[in-house]
Amino acid sequence: MNYFIIIRGPLGVGKSTISERLAKLLGAEHICIDRVLDEHNLTHDKECGYISQRSFKKANELIAPRVKKLLEKGTIVVIDGNFYWKSQVDDLISRLDCPHYVFTLKASVKLCIERDSKREKKYGRNAALVVHKKVTEFDYGIVIDATGSVDETVNMMRAQLPKTITSGMMEV
């Protein structure tokens, strides 16, 4: 069964780490919206102090053909990003006429700041505060508590996904 997954949440919640692990377990392709924004110089257009909805929709436009091809081949796609504009989530879903799952990862701002401080590319306390505030303005899809380990979070997500048949055995 082909479908795509959107994983959204604040800076430092663990989206990329969780997305990479989930993609590996599912044999899926992983796409990071932050990388698309950076690669195509889409981070400069601002709206209310945040990267604009227009920039995020442009990122969606850029990835949609690749995602469609992967889905047509039967490959599951995991897409991660802050997705702090509801319009961005709605736009991506409308571009990809296919079953999908949206997960909103939750963790306290304190934990997100702590996690950000431990990674190679740090964004800093202020960025973590601002993005956390914006992302948590709304929930979308299935809300997952991401305060535990990566494995715990991935297992909670996998429990929400369809069971797949691998080597004659049913798996989650």
PAZAVEX-62669 format. One record per residue (C-alpha): residue number from 1; x negated, y negated, z; residue in one letter. Coordinates in steps of 0.25 Angstrom, whole numbers. Each point is the difference from the previous one (the first is absolute). Layout:
<fimi><num>NUM</num><px>X</px><py>Y</py><pz>Z</pz><residu>A</residu></fimi>
...
END
This chain:
<fimi><num>1</num><px>0</px><py>0</py><pz>0</pz><residu>M</residu></fimi>
<fimi><num>2</num><px>-6</px><py>-13</py><pz>-4</pz><residu>N</residu></fimi>
<fimi><num>3</num><px>2</px><py>-13</py><pz>9</pz><residu>Y</residu></fimi>
<fimi><num>4</num><px>-7</px><py>-12</py><pz>5</pz><residu>F</residu></fimi>
<fimi><num>5</num><px>-3</px><py>-4</py><pz>14</pz><residu>I</residu></fimi>
<fimi><num>6</num><px>-2</px><py>-15</py><pz>4</pz><residu>I</residu></fimi>
<fimi><num>7</num><px>-7</px><py>-1</py><pz>14</pz><residu>I</residu></fimi>
<fimi><num>8</num><px>1</px><py>-14</py><pz>5</pz><residu>R</residu></fimi>
<fimi><num>9</num><px>-4</px><py>-7</py><pz>13</pz><residu>G</residu></fimi>
<fimi><num>10</num><px>-9</px><py>-10</py><pz>7</pz><residu>P</residu></fimi>
<fimi><num>11</num><px>-14</px><py>-2</py><pz>-2</pz><residu>L</residu></fimi>
<fimi><num>12</num><px>-8</px><py>10</py><pz>9</pz><residu>G</residu></fimi>
<fimi><num>13</num><px>12</px><py>10</py><pz>2</pz><residu>V</residu></fimi>
<fimi><num>14</num><px>-8</px><py>10</py><pz>-8</pz><residu>G</residu></fimi>
<fimi><num>15</num><px>7</px><py>0</py><pz>-14</pz><residu>K</residu></fimi>
<fimi><num>16</num><px>-12</px><py>3</py><pz>-9</pz><residu>S</residu></fimi>
<fimi><num>17</num><px>-5</px><py>11</py><pz>9</pz><residu>T</residu></fimi>
<fimi><num>18</num><px>13</px><py>6</py><pz>2</pz><residu>I</residu></fimi>
<fimi><num>19</num><px>4</px><py>-1</py><pz>-15</pz><residu>S</residu></fimi>
<fimi><num>20</num><px>-13</px><py>6</py><pz>-4</pz><residu>E</residu></fimi>
<fimi><num>21</num><px>2</px><py>12</py><pz>9</pz><residu>R</residu></fimi>
<fimi><num>22</num><px>14</px><py>2</py><pz>-4</pz><residu>L</residu></fimi>
<fimi><num>23</num><px>-4</px><py>-1</py><pz>-15</pz><residu>A</residu></fimi>
<fimi><num>24</num><px>-10</px><py>11</py><pz>2</pz><residu>K</residu></fimi>
<fimi><num>25</num><px>9</px><py>9</py><pz>7</pz><residu>L</residu></fimi>
<fimi><num>26</num><px>11</px><py>-2</py><pz>-10</pz><residu>L</residu></fimi>
<fimi><num>27</num><px>-10</px><py>1</py><pz>-12</pz><residu>G</residu></fimi>
<fimi><num>28</num><px>5</px><py>-14</py><pz>-3</pz><residu>A</residu></fimi>
<fimi><num>29</num><px>-6</px><py>-12</py><pz>-7</pz><residu>E</residu></fimi>
<fimi><num>30</num><px>-3</px><py>-12</py><pz>10</pz><residu>H</residu></fimi>
<fimi><num>31</num><px>2</px><py>-15</py><pz>-4</pz><residu>I</residu></fimi>
<fimi><num>32</num><px>-4</px><py>-11</py><pz>9</pz><residu>C</residu></fimi>
<fimi><num>33</num><px>8</px><py>-13</py><pz>-3</pz><residu>I</residu></fimi>
<fimi><num>34</num><px>-11</px><py>-8</py><pz>7</pz><residu>D</residu></fimi>
<fimi><num>35</num><px>-11</px><py>5</py><pz>-10</pz><residu>R</residu></fimi>
<fimi><num>36</num><px>10</px><py>-4</py><pz>-12</pz><residu>V</residu></fimi>
<fimi><num>37</num><px>1</px><py>-14</py><pz>5</pz><residu>L</residu></fimi>
<fimi><num>38</num><px>-15</px><py>-1</py><pz>2</pz><residu>D</residu></fimi>
<fimi><num>39</num><px>-3</px><py>6</py><pz>-13</pz><residu>E</residu></fimi>
<fimi><num>40</num><px>9</px><py>-9</py><pz>-8</pz><residu>H</residu></fimi>
<fimi><num>41</num><px>-3</px><py>-13</py><pz>8</pz><residu>N</residu></fimi>
<fimi><num>42</num><px>15</px><py>-1</py><pz>5</pz><residu>L</residu></fimi>
<fimi><num>43</num><px>-3</px><py>-4</py><pz>15</pz><residu>T</residu></fimi>
<fimi><num>44</num><px>-1</px><py>-15</py><pz>-3</pz><residu>H</residu></fimi>
<fimi><num>45</num><px>15</px><py>-4</py><pz>-3</pz><residu>D</residu></fimi>
<fimi><num>46</num><px>6</px><py>-3</py><pz>13</pz><residu>K</residu></fimi>
<fimi><num>47</num><px>14</px><py>0</py><pz>5</pz><residu>E</residu></fimi>
<fimi><num>48</num><px>3</px><py>-5</py><pz>15</pz><residu>C</residu></fimi>
<fimi><num>49</num><px>-15</px><py>3</py><pz>3</pz><residu>G</residu></fimi>
<fimi><num>50</num><px>1</px><py>14</py><pz>-5</pz><residu>Y</residu></fimi>
<fimi><num>51</num><px>-4</px><py>6</py><pz>-14</pz><residu>I</residu></fimi>
<fimi><num>52</num><px>12</px><py>-3</py><pz>-8</pz><residu>S</residu></fimi>
<fimi><num>53</num><px>11</px><py>9</py><pz>-4</pz><residu>Q</residu></fimi>
<fimi><num>54</num><px>-3</px><py>-3</py><pz>-15</pz><residu>R</residu></fimi>
<fimi><num>55</num><px>-14</px><py>6</py><pz>3</pz><residu>S</residu></fimi>
<fimi><num>56</num><px>5</px><py>13</py><pz>6</pz><residu>F</residu></fimi>
<fimi><num>57</num><px>10</px><py>1</py><pz>-11</pz><residu>K</residu></fimi>
<fimi><num>58</num><px>-11</px><py>-1</py><pz>-10</pz><residu>K</residu></fimi>
<fimi><num>59</num><px>-8</px><py>11</py><pz>7</pz><residu>A</residu></fimi>
<fimi><num>60</num><px>12</px><py>8</py><pz>-1</pz><residu>N</residu></fimi>
<fimi><num>61</num><px>1</px><py>-3</py><pz>-15</pz><residu>E</residu></fimi>
<fimi><num>62</num><px>-15</px><py>4</py><pz>-1</pz><residu>L</residu></fimi>
<fimi><num>63</num><px>2</px><py>14</py><pz>7</pz><residu>I</residu></fimi>
<fimi><num>64</num><px>14</px><py>4</py><pz>-5</pz><residu>A</residu></fimi>
<fimi><num>65</num><px>-5</px><py>6</py><pz>-14</pz><residu>P</residu></fimi>
<fimi><num>66</num><px>-11</px><py>8</py><pz>7</pz><residu>R</residu></fimi>
<fimi><num>67</num><px>10</px><py>5</py><pz>11</pz><residu>V</residu></fimi>
<fimi><num>68</num><px>10</px><py>4</py><pz>-11</pz><residu>K</residu></fimi>
<fimi><num>69</num><px>-10</px><py>8</py><pz>-7</pz><residu>K</residu></fimi>
<fimi><num>70</num><px>-4</px><py>7</py><pz>12</pz><residu>L</residu></fimi>
<fimi><num>71</num><px>14</px><py>3</py><pz>4</pz><residu>L</residu></fimi>
<fimi><num>72</num><px>4</px><py>5</py><pz>-14</pz><residu>E</residu></fimi>
<fimi><num>73</num><px>-12</px><py>10</py><pz>2</pz><residu>K</residu></fimi>
<fimi><num>74</num><px>6</px><py>5</py><pz>13</pz><residu>G</residu></fimi>
<fimi><num>75</num><px>-10</px><py>-7</py><pz>9</pz><residu>T</residu></fimi>
<fimi><num>76</num><px>5</px><py>-7</py><pz>13</pz><residu>I</residu></fimi>
<fimi><num>77</num><px>-5</px><py>-14</py><pz>2</pz><residu>V</residu></fimi>
<fimi><num>78</num><px>-3</px><py>-6</py><pz>13</pz><residu>V</residu></fimi>
<fimi><num>79</num><px>-1</px><py>-16</py><pz>0</pz><residu>I</residu></fimi>
<fimi><num>80</num><px>-4</px><py>-8</py><pz>12</pz><residu>D</residu></fimi>
<fimi><num>81</num><px>0</px><py>-14</py><pz>4</pz><residu>G</residu></fimi>
<fimi><num>82</num><px>5</px><py>-10</py><pz>9</pz><residu>N</residu></fimi>
<fimi><num>83</num><px>13</px><py>-2</py><pz>-8</pz><residu>F</residu></fimi>
<fimi><num>84</num><px>4</px><py>-12</py><pz>9</pz><residu>Y</residu></fimi>
<fimi><num>85</num><px>10</px><py>-5</py><pz>-11</pz><residu>W</residu></fimi>
<fimi><num>86</num><px>12</px><py>8</py><pz>-1</pz><residu>K</residu></fimi>
<fimi><num>87</num><px>2</px><py>-4</py><pz>-14</pz><residu>S</residu></fimi>
<fimi><num>88</num><px>-14</px><py>7</py><pz>-3</pz><residu>Q</residu></fimi>
<fimi><num>89</num><px>5</px><py>13</py><pz>5</pz><residu>V</residu></fimi>
<fimi><num>90</num><px>14</px><py>-2</py><pz>-8</pz><residu>D</residu></fimi>
<fimi><num>91</num><px>-8</px><py>-4</py><pz>-12</pz><residu>D</residu></fimi>
<fimi><num>92</num><px>-9</px><py>12</py><pz>0</pz><residu>L</residu></fimi>
<fimi><num>93</num><px>11</px><py>10</py><pz>2</pz><residu>I</residu></fimi>
<fimi><num>94</num><px>8</px><py>-6</py><pz>-11</pz><residu>S</residu></fimi>
<fimi><num>95</num><px>-12</px><py>1</py><pz>-10</pz><residu>R</residu></fimi>
<fimi><num>96</num><px>-1</px><py>15</py><pz>4</pz><residu>L</residu></fimi>
<fimi><num>97</num><px>13</px><py>7</py><pz>-3</pz><residu>D</residu></fimi>
<fimi><num>98</num><px>-4</px><py>12</py><pz>8</pz><residu>C</residu></fimi>
<fimi><num>99</num><px>3</px><py>6</py><pz>14</pz><residu>P</residu></fimi>
<fimi><num>100</num><px>-8</px><py>-7</py><pz>11</pz><residu>H</residu></fimi>
<fimi><num>101</num><px>-3</px><py>-1</py><pz>15</pz><residu>Y</residu></fimi>
<fimi><num>102</num><px>-4</px><py>-13</py><pz>7</pz><residu>V</residu></fimi>
<fimi><num>103</num><px>-7</px><py>1</py><pz>13</pz><residu>F</residu></fimi>
<fimi><num>104</num><px>-2</px><py>-12</py><pz>9</pz><residu>T</residu></fimi>
<fimi><num>105</num><px>-11</px><py>2</py><pz>10</pz><residu>L</residu></fimi>
<fimi><num>106</num><px>1</px><py>-6</py><pz>14</pz><residu>K</residu></fimi>
<fimi><num>107</num><px>-10</px><py>-3</py><pz>10</pz><residu>A</residu></fimi>
<fimi><num>108</num><px>-2</px><py>-12</py><pz>10</pz><residu>S</residu></fimi>
<fimi><num>109</num><px>-8</px><py>-12</py><pz>-5</pz><residu>V</residu></fimi>
<fimi><num>110</num><px>-10</px><py>3</py><pz>11</pz><residu>K</residu></fimi>
<fimi><num>111</num><px>-3</px><py>14</py><pz>-6</pz><residu>L</residu></fimi>
<fimi><num>112</num><px>-1</px><py>-6</py><pz>-14</pz><residu>C</residu></fimi>
<fimi><num>113</num><px>-10</px><py>-10</py><pz>4</pz><residu>I</residu></fimi>
<fimi><num>114</num><px>-8</px><py>10</py><pz>7</pz><residu>E</residu></fimi>
<fimi><num>115</num><px>0</px><py>10</py><pz>-12</pz><residu>R</residu></fimi>
<fimi><num>116</num><px>-3</px><py>-12</py><pz>-9</pz><residu>D</residu></fimi>
<fimi><num>117</num><px>-12</px><py>-3</py><pz>8</pz><residu>S</residu></fimi>
<fimi><num>118</num><px>-6</px><py>14</py><pz>-1</pz><residu>K</residu></fimi>
<fimi><num>119</num><px>0</px><py>1</py><pz>-15</pz><residu>R</residu></fimi>
<fimi><num>120</num><px>-10</px><py>-3</py><pz>-10</pz><residu>E</residu></fimi>
<fimi><num>121</num><px>8</px><py>-12</py><pz>-7</pz><residu>K</residu></fimi>
<fimi><num>122</num><px>6</px><py>-8</py><pz>11</pz><residu>K</residu></fimi>
<fimi><num>123</num><px>10</px><py>-10</py><pz>-2</pz><residu>Y</residu></fimi>
<fimi><num>124</num><px>0</px><py>-6</py><pz>14</pz><residu>G</residu></fimi>
<fimi><num>125</num><px>10</px><py>-3</py><pz>11</pz><residu>R</residu></fimi>
<fimi><num>126</num><px>7</px><py>-12</py><pz>-7</pz><residu>N</residu></fimi>
<fimi><num>127</num><px>2</px><py>8</py><pz>-12</pz><residu>A</residu></fimi>
<fimi><num>128</num><px>5</px><py>12</py><pz>7</pz><residu>A</residu></fimi>
<fimi><num>129</num><px>10</px><py>-9</py><pz>9</pz><residu>L</residu></fimi>
<fimi><num>130</num><px>6</px><py>-7</py><pz>-13</pz><residu>V</residu></fimi>
<fimi><num>131</num><px>2</px><py>12</py><pz>-8</pz><residu>V</residu></fimi>
<fimi><num>132</num><px>6</px><py>8</py><pz>12</pz><residu>H</residu></fimi>
<fimi><num>133</num><px>10</px><py>-11</py><pz>2</pz><residu>K</residu></fimi>
<fimi><num>134</num><px>4</px><py>0</py><pz>-15</pz><residu>K</residu></fimi>
<fimi><num>135</num><px>0</px><py>15</py><pz>-2</pz><residu>V</residu></fimi>
<fimi><num>136</num><px>9</px><py>2</py><pz>13</pz><residu>T</residu></fimi>
<fimi><num>137</num><px>10</px><py>-9</py><pz>-5</pz><residu>E</residu></fimi>
<fimi><num>138</num><px>8</px><py>12</py><pz>-6</pz><residu>F</residu></fimi>
<fimi><num>139</num><px>-1</px><py>15</py><pz>0</pz><residu>D</residu></fimi>
<fimi><num>140</num><px>2</px><py>7</py><pz>-13</pz><residu>Y</residu></fimi>
<fimi><num>141</num><px>2</px><py>15</py><pz>-2</pz><residu>G</residu></fimi>
<fimi><num>142</num><px>-4</px><py>10</py><pz>11</pz><residu>I</residu></fimi>
<fimi><num>143</num><px>-7</px><py>-7</py><pz>12</pz><residu>V</residu></fimi>
<fimi><num>144</num><px>-12</px><py>8</py><pz>5</pz><residu>I</residu></fimi>
<fimi><num>145</num><px>-7</px><py>-3</py><pz>14</pz><residu>D</residu></fimi>
<fimi><num>146</num><px>-15</px><py>-1</py><pz>-5</pz><residu>A</residu></fimi>
<fimi><num>147</num><px>-6</px><py>-1</py><pz>14</pz><residu>T</residu></fimi>
<fimi><num>148</num><px>-5</px><py>14</py><pz>1</pz><residu>G</residu></fimi>
<fimi><num>149</num><px>-10</px><py>7</py><pz>-8</pz><residu>S</residu></fimi>
<fimi><num>150</num><px>-1</px><py>0</py><pz>-15</pz><residu>V</residu></fimi>
<fimi><num>151</num><px>4</px><py>15</py><pz>0</pz><residu>D</residu></fimi>
<fimi><num>152</num><px>12</px><py>-3</py><pz>9</pz><residu>E</residu></fimi>
<fimi><num>153</num><px>5</px><py>-11</py><pz>-9</pz><residu>T</residu></fimi>
<fimi><num>154</num><px>-2</px><py>8</py><pz>-13</pz><residu>V</residu></fimi>
<fimi><num>155</num><px>7</px><py>12</py><pz>6</pz><residu>N</residu></fimi>
<fimi><num>156</num><px>12</px><py>-9</py><pz>4</pz><residu>M</residu></fimi>
<fimi><num>157</num><px>0</px><py>-5</py><pz>-15</pz><residu>M</residu></fimi>
<fimi><num>158</num><px>-1</px><py>14</py><pz>-6</pz><residu>R</residu></fimi>
<fimi><num>159</num><px>12</px><py>5</py><pz>8</pz><residu>A</residu></fimi>
<fimi><num>160</num><px>8</px><py>-11</py><pz>-7</pz><residu>Q</residu></fimi>
<fimi><num>161</num><px>-4</px><py>5</py><pz>-14</pz><residu>L</residu></fimi>
<fimi><num>162</num><px>5</px><py>11</py><pz>-9</pz><residu>P</residu></fimi>
<fimi><num>163</num><px>-6</px><py>14</py><pz>2</pz><residu>K</residu></fimi>
<fimi><num>164</num><px>-8</px><py>4</py><pz>-11</pz><residu>T</residu></fimi>
<fimi><num>165</num><px>-4</px><py>14</py><pz>-5</pz><residu>I</residu></fimi>
<fimi><num>166</num><px>-15</px><py>3</py><pz>0</pz><residu>T</residu></fimi>
<fimi><num>167</num><px>-5</px><py>14</py><pz>-3</pz><residu>S</residu></fimi>
<fimi><num>168</num><px>13</px><py>6</py><pz>2</pz><residu>G</residu></fimi>
<fimi><num>169</num><px>2</px><py>-5</py><pz>14</pz><residu>M</residu></fimi>
<fimi><num>170</num><px>8</px><py>-11</py><pz>5</pz><residu>M</residu></fimi>
<fimi><num>171</num><px>-7</px><py>-12</py><pz>6</pz><residu>E</residu></fimi>
<fimi><num>172</num><px>4</px><py>-14</py><pz>5</pz><residu>V</residu></fimi>
END
